[in-house]
Amino acid sequence: MSHDPSVAPEHDEPVTDASDDVPGPVAGTPADDTGDVPVPDELAFDVDDLPGGALAALEAVLMVADEPVPAVRLAAVLGLPTARVEELLDELAADYRGEHGGRPRGFELRRAGDGWRIYSSTPYADVVGRFVLDGQTARLAQAALETLAVVAYRQPVTRGQVSAVRGVNVDGVMRTLTARGLVVEVGTEPTSGALLYGTTGYFLERMGLSSLDELPPLAPYLPEIDALEGVDEPGATIGGPA
């Protein structure tokens, strides 16, 4: 067959992937709460344009937070990169301590657990305590505080082991601590099958701690869990009710 020069040669059209038309994540876009998947900035304004800028916007959010807020979540709310929000958090914390030339505040910004929250400053604990407890009873009885201390220092621990340390039955107290979100089931003891308990993130928050490593060194005054073998066996009884 002869070639007709008036007919343009045919070429294969390039194959394109539909995903090529989907824009990728924009650099600096904050991640979601998991820190893995970027989310788009949905703010209709720039927080830097607000009175006081991004620093004041961050402060406003922290003032209404009723629990520690992770930096990545704050970044998503403000529409800012997480790295910048972490810098702003450090700047606010230093400002409240008076490190920028101002007076130390009666409150401070500190990390608690996996997030950040504003707390009253430690030097004013007695004053704040008088205000909070004036005319009120303590939130936890002495028995509950002692039981909570044993769990905190010897976790994971069973009810029987806690009872052995305290010398009294702690079933009722453990139920109270669990109901208040301070203690939670974390597994079972391999030998006896008894439930194991540990403290929660809420416990760290209430104590103003970032981790259990910050607990005061009281553990040497408590017996080792290995010394309490057999307390969870059927029929074992320890003391009376707490």
C-alpha positions in Angstrom: 0.0 0.0 0.0 1.4 3.4 -1.0 1.8 6.2 1.6 -0.4 9.3 1.2 1.6 12.4 2.3 -1.7 14.3 2.8 -2.7 12.1 5.7 -1.0 12.9 9.0 0.6 9.9 10.7 -1.3 8.6 13.7 0.3 8.7 17.1 -0.7 7.0 20.3 -2.3 9.4 22.8 -0.3 9.5 26.1 -2.1 7.6 28.9 -2.7 9.8 31.9 -3.6 8.7 35.4 -6.7 10.3 36.8 -4.8 10.8 40.1 -2.4 13.2 38.2 -5.1 15.8 38.3 -5.5 15.6 42.1 -3.3 18.1 43.9 -1.0 16.8 46.6 -0.7 18.1 50.1 0.5 21.7 50.4 3.7 22.2 52.3 3.1 23.4 55.8 -0.4 22.1 56.0 -1.1 20.9 59.5 -1.6 17.2 60.1 -4.6 15.6 61.7 -4.7 14.2 65.3 -2.7 11.2 64.3 0.1 13.3 62.9 0.1 11.2 59.7 -2.5 12.6 57.2 -2.3 16.3 56.1 -5.6 18.1 56.3 -6.5 21.2 54.3 -6.6 24.6 56.0 -10.3 25.5 56.2 -9.9 28.9 57.9 -11.4 31.7 56.0 -8.8 34.1 57.5 -5.2 34.2 58.6 -4.7 34.0 62.4 -1.7 36.3 62.0 -4.2 39.1 60.9 -6.1 38.8 64.2 -5.3 41.3 67.1 -2.2 39.9 68.8 -1.6 37.5 65.9 -1.1 33.8 66.1 0.3 34.0 69.6 -2.9 35.5 70.9 -5.1 33.1 68.9 -3.2 30.2 70.4 -3.6 31.7 73.9 -7.4 32.1 73.4 -7.8 28.4 72.5 -5.7 27.2 75.4 -7.8 29.4 77.8 -10.9 27.4 77.0 -9.3 23.9 76.9 -10.5 21.6 79.7 -7.8 19.0 79.0 -4.3 19.0 77.6 -4.3 19.6 73.8 -1.7 18.1 71.5 0.3 20.5 69.4 -0.8 18.8 66.3 -4.4 19.5 67.1 -3.7 23.1 67.9 -2.0 23.4 64.5 -5.0 22.0 62.7 -7.3 24.5 64.6 -5.1 27.5 63.8 -4.2 26.5 60.3 -0.5 26.6 61.1 2.4 24.1 60.7 2.9 22.0 63.8 6.5 23.1 64.1 5.5 26.8 64.4 2.8 26.0 66.9 5.4 24.2 69.1 7.6 27.4 68.9 4.6 29.5 69.9 3.9 27.2 72.9 7.5 27.5 74.1 7.3 31.3 73.7 4.0 31.6 75.7 5.4 29.3 78.4 8.5 31.5 78.7 6.4 34.7 78.7 4.3 33.4 81.5 7.5 32.7 83.5 8.6 36.3 83.1 11.5 35.4 80.9 10.7 38.1 78.3 11.0 41.0 80.8 7.5 40.9 82.1 6.3 39.8 85.6 5.8 36.1 86.3 2.2 35.2 86.0 0.0 33.4 88.5 -0.5 30.7 85.8 1.8 28.7 83.6 1.7 26.8 80.4 3.1 23.3 80.6 3.1 20.0 78.9 0.9 17.3 80.6 0.7 13.9 79.1 0.6 14.3 75.3 -0.7 17.8 75.3 -0.4 21.4 76.6 -2.7 23.2 79.1 -2.7 26.3 81.3 -2.4 25.7 85.0 -2.1 27.9 88.1 1.5 28.3 89.0 3.0 26.0 91.7 4.1 28.9 94.1 0.4 29.8 94.5 -0.8 26.3 95.3 -1.7 27.2 98.9 -3.7 30.2 97.9 -5.6 28.3 95.1 -6.1 25.4 97.5 -7.8 27.7 100.0 -10.1 29.0 97.3 -11.0 25.5 95.9 -11.3 23.6 99.2 -12.9 26.3 101.3 -16.1 24.8 102.6 -15.6 21.6 100.6 -14.4 18.2 101.5 -11.4 16.6 99.8 -12.3 14.9 96.6 -10.7 11.6 97.6 -10.6 10.0 101.0 -7.2 9.1 102.6 -7.8 5.4 101.8 -8.4 6.2 98.1 -5.2 8.3 98.0 -3.1 5.6 99.5 -4.6 3.0 97.2 -3.9 5.2 94.2 -0.3 5.7 95.3 0.2 1.9 95.4 -1.2 1.5 91.9 0.9 4.4 90.6 4.2 3.1 91.9 3.7 -0.6 91.4 1.6 -0.8 88.2 0.6 -3.0 86.6 -0.8 -4.4 89.8 -3.8 -6.6 90.9 -6.4 -5.7 93.5 -5.0 -8.5 95.7 -1.5 -7.1 95.5 -2.7 -3.6 96.4 -4.6 -5.1 99.3 -1.5 -6.9 100.4 0.5 -3.7 100.5 -2.2 -1.8 102.4 -3.2 -4.6 104.7 -6.9 -4.1 103.9 -9.4 -5.1 101.3 -9.4 -2.4 98.6 -12.2 -3.7 96.2 -14.5 -0.8 97.0 -11.8 1.8 96.7 -10.5 0.4 93.4 -14.1 0.6 92.0 -14.2 4.3 93.1 -10.8 5.1 91.4 -11.9 3.3 88.3 -15.2 5.2 88.2 -13.4 8.5 88.5 -11.1 7.6 85.6 -7.9 7.6 87.6 -7.3 3.8 87.3 -8.0 1.4 84.4 -7.8 -2.3 83.7 -4.6 -2.9 81.6 -4.6 -6.7 81.3 -4.5 -9.9 83.3 -1.9 -11.5 85.5 -0.5 -14.6 83.6 -0.5 -17.0 86.6 -3.7 -16.2 88.4 -5.7 -14.5 85.7 -6.5 -11.6 88.0 -7.1 -8.2 86.5 -4.1 -5.9 86.4 -4.6 -2.2 86.9 -2.7 1.0 86.0 -3.1 4.7 86.1 -4.6 6.7 83.3 -3.7 9.8 81.3 -6.3 11.6 83.3 -4.3 10.7 86.5 -1.2 12.3 84.9 -3.2 15.4 84.0 -4.6 15.8 87.6 -1.1 15.3 89.0 0.4 17.8 86.5 2.9 15.2 85.2 4.1 14.4 81.7 5.0 10.8 82.6 5.2 8.4 85.5 9.0 9.0 85.5 8.2 12.3 87.2 6.7 10.7 90.3 8.6 11.5 93.5 11.0 8.6 94.4 8.8 6.8 97.0 8.9 3.4 95.3 11.7 2.0 97.5 9.4 2.2 100.5 6.9 -0.2 98.9 7.4 -4.0 98.7 8.2 -5.5 95.3 5.3 -7.1 93.6 7.3 -10.4 93.3 7.2 -10.6 97.1 3.4 -10.7 97.0 2.9 -14.1 95.2 -0.2 -16.0 96.0 -2.3 -13.1 97.1 -4.6 -13.5 94.1 -5.2 -17.2 94.6 -8.8 -18.3 95.4 -9.5 -18.2 99.1 -6.8 -15.6 99.9 -8.1 -13.0 102.3 -6.3 -9.8 103.4 -7.6 -7.6 106.1 -11.0 -5.9 106.3 -12.5 -3.3 104.1 -10.5 -0.1 103.4 
